[in-house]
C-alpha cells in the first residue's frame, strides 16, 4: 500500500522503497517525526496521538558547525524533494 503514497518510483528522488527507507534511516528519528507531521498535514496519515494541541514552539538562533550545516542542508533538500513530489502527485489526481 505504501507505493500509493508516491514517495518513490518514477518521477521521484527515490528509485524504490529500499532507497527511500535508507534515506530515512540516515536522518534519524527527528526526520521521521517531521515526515509524520507532513503526512498528517497533507491528509496522508491519521494518528490521534500526533496532535498540535498544546504544542509550543520557539525560534532560537544558534551557531552551528560546517558538518551540522551540511546535515541541515541535506534535510532541507529532502523535504524540498518530498514536497515537490506531493505537489506533482496531487496535480495528477
KAHU-V446708 format. One record per run of one state. SS is the DSSP state (A for helix, B for strand, O for the rest). FROM is the first residue (numbers start at 1). TO is the last residue. If there is no record, write none. Layout:
ss={SS	SS}
from={FROM	FROM}
to={TO	TO}
//
This chain:
ss={O	A	O	A	O	A	O}
from={1	2	6	17	42	66	93}
to={1	5	16	41	65	92	93}
//
